[in-house]
């Protein structure tokens, strides 16, 4: 069954959305991301914007209300503009944003995160996970929380590069300490 192409506003007004909900969930075509609102790459935004989107998405997921707030924050796209777009384009653009967040999560996990050592796990390293993005702000500000606004206003890639440099330095230091400790034995 082929569903009619309606605007998002028309979709919202439907008394029974079940056929569209089914299509959103199971149609392979609708799982393909489309940048219908010209968001672009999330990594091209300010660090504060990226962390805000990433944190909210990772904690609660991107529901419609959050998606609209993100569009407004990133591109000043208002509800009327969203309502005028086709429902399938709006859905696929939401998928696009979710994929952007997933890409940043993967980038940061790969480049900045590491698998904790057994000793770190035993010491309780997981207790820091509740601080989420604040850990990165703490690192970038050198612990001076009065500088968070400055960091938020910087571009994401500059901040990411600094975090990556710090992660590489820490890994180097750990490896060097291991080598030096083995020499002492």
C-alpha positions as CSV (number, residue, x, y, z in Angstrom):
1,X,0.0,0.0,0.0
2,X,1.4,3.4,-1.0
3,X,0.7,6.2,1.4
4,X,-0.1,9.6,0.1
5,X,2.6,12.3,0.3
6,X,1.2,14.8,2.8
7,X,2.8,17.7,4.6
8,X,4.0,17.2,8.2
9,X,1.1,19.5,9.3
10,X,-1.4,17.2,7.6
11,X,0.2,14.2,9.3
12,X,-0.1,15.8,12.7
13,X,-3.8,16.5,12.1
14,X,-4.5,12.8,11.1
15,X,-6.8,11.1,13.6
16,X,-5.1,7.8,12.9
17,X,-1.4,7.9,12.2
18,X,-0.9,4.1,12.5
19,X,-0.2,3.5,8.8
20,X,2.5,6.2,8.8
21,X,3.9,5.0,12.1
22,X,4.2,1.5,10.5
23,X,5.9,2.9,7.5
24,X,8.4,4.9,9.6
25,X,9.3,1.9,11.6
26,X,9.6,-0.7,8.8
27,X,10.2,1.0,5.4
28,X,13.8,0.7,4.3
29,X,13.4,3.8,2.2
30,X,12.4,5.9,5.2
31,X,15.5,4.7,7.1
32,X,17.7,6.5,4.6
33,X,18.7,9.9,6.0
34,X,18.0,13.1,4.0
35,X,19.2,16.5,5.0
36,X,15.9,18.2,4.1
37,X,16.6,21.3,6.2
38,X,20.2,21.9,5.2
39,X,21.6,21.1,8.7
40,X,24.9,19.9,7.2
41,X,27.5,18.1,9.2
42,X,27.1,18.4,12.9
43,X,30.8,18.6,13.4
44,X,30.8,21.9,11.6
45,X,28.8,23.6,14.5
46,X,30.0,25.2,17.7
47,X,31.2,22.8,20.4
48,X,28.4,23.9,22.7
49,X,25.7,23.2,20.1
50,X,27.1,19.8,19.3
51,X,27.4,18.8,23.0
52,X,23.9,20.1,23.7
53,X,22.4,18.0,20.8
54,X,24.6,15.0,21.6
55,X,23.8,15.0,25.3
56,X,20.1,15.3,24.9
57,X,20.0,12.7,22.1
58,X,22.1,10.2,24.1
59,X,20.1,10.7,27.3
60,X,16.5,10.8,26.0
61,X,16.6,10.1,22.3
62,X,15.4,12.6,19.7
63,X,11.7,12.7,19.8
64,X,9.7,15.2,17.7
65,X,9.7,17.9,20.3
66,X,13.4,17.8,20.8
67,X,14.0,17.5,17.0
68,X,12.0,20.7,16.4
69,X,13.9,22.5,19.2
70,X,17.2,21.4,17.7
71,X,16.2,22.6,14.2
72,X,15.3,26.0,15.7
73,X,18.6,26.2,17.7
74,X,20.9,25.1,14.8
75,X,19.2,26.7,11.8
76,X,16.3,28.9,13.2
77,X,13.8,26.7,11.5
78,X,10.3,27.3,12.9
79,X,7.3,25.0,13.3
80,X,5.5,26.5,10.2
81,X,8.5,25.6,8.0
82,X,8.5,22.1,9.3
83,X,4.8,21.8,8.9
84,X,5.0,22.8,5.3
85,X,7.5,20.0,4.4
86,X,6.5,16.6,3.3
87,X,6.1,14.2,6.2
88,X,8.5,11.7,4.7
89,X,11.2,14.4,4.3
90,X,10.7,15.5,7.9
91,X,11.0,11.9,9.1
92,X,14.1,11.2,7.0
93,X,15.7,14.5,8.1
94,X,15.2,13.4,11.7
95,X,16.9,10.2,10.8
96,X,19.7,12.3,9.3
97,X,20.2,14.2,12.6
98,X,20.2,10.9,14.6
99,X,22.9,9.5,12.3
100,X,25.0,12.7,12.7
101,X,24.9,12.2,16.5
102,X,25.8,8.6,16.1
103,X,28.7,9.6,13.9
104,X,30.0,12.0,16.6
105,X,29.5,9.3,19.3
106,X,31.5,6.9,17.2
107,X,34.2,9.4,16.5
108,X,34.6,10.3,20.1
109,X,34.5,6.7,21.3
110,X,37.1,5.7,18.8
111,X,39.5,8.7,19.1
112,X,39.0,9.8,22.7
113,X,37.7,6.8,24.6
114,X,39.5,3.7,25.4
115,X,38.7,0.5,27.1
116,X,39.3,1.0,30.8
117,X,41.9,-1.2,32.3
118,X,40.9,-3.7,34.9
119,X,42.5,-1.6,37.6
120,X,40.5,1.4,36.4
121,X,37.3,-0.6,36.5
122,X,38.1,-1.9,40.0
123,X,38.7,1.7,41.1
124,X,35.3,2.8,39.8
125,X,36.0,4.7,36.6
126,X,32.4,4.2,35.6
127,X,31.3,6.8,38.2
128,X,32.5,9.5,35.9
129,X,30.1,8.6,33.1
130,X,27.3,10.5,34.8
131,X,29.1,13.8,34.0
132,X,28.9,13.2,30.2
133,X,29.9,16.3,28.3
134,X,31.0,18.1,31.5
135,X,34.1,16.0,31.5
136,X,35.1,17.4,28.2
137,X,34.4,20.9,29.3
138,X,36.4,20.3,32.4
139,X,39.3,19.1,30.3
140,X,39.1,21.9,27.8
141,X,38.9,24.6,30.5
142,X,41.7,23.2,32.6
143,X,39.1,22.8,35.4
144,X,38.1,26.5,35.3
145,X,34.4,26.3,34.9
146,X,34.1,30.1,34.4
147,X,35.5,29.5,30.9
148,X,32.8,27.1,29.8
149,X,31.0,29.8,27.7
150,X,34.2,30.4,25.8
151,X,34.6,26.7,25.0
152,X,30.9,26.5,24.0
153,X,31.5,29.3,21.4
154,X,34.5,27.5,19.8
155,X,34.0,25.3,16.8
156,X,33.6,21.6,17.5
157,X,36.6,20.4,15.5
158,X,39.1,22.7,17.3
159,X,37.8,21.4,20.6
160,X,37.8,17.8,19.4
161,X,41.4,18.2,18.2
162,X,42.5,19.4,21.6
163,X,40.7,16.6,23.3
164,X,42.4,14.1,20.9
165,X,45.8,15.7,21.6
166,X,45.2,15.3,25.4
167,X,44.0,11.7,24.9
168,X,47.2,10.9,22.9
169,X,49.4,12.5,25.5
170,X,47.8,10.5,28.3
171,X,48.2,7.3,26.3
172,X,51.8,8.1,25.5
173,X,52.4,8.9,29.2
174,X,50.8,5.6,30.3
175,X,52.9,3.6,27.8
176,X,56.1,5.4,28.8
177,X,55.4,4.7,32.5
178,X,54.8,1.0,31.7
179,X,58.2,0.9,29.8
180,X,60.0,2.7,32.6
181,X,58.5,0.4,35.3
182,X,59.5,-2.7,33.4
183,X,63.1,-1.4,33.1
184,X,63.2,-0.9,36.9
185,X,62.3,-4.5,37.5
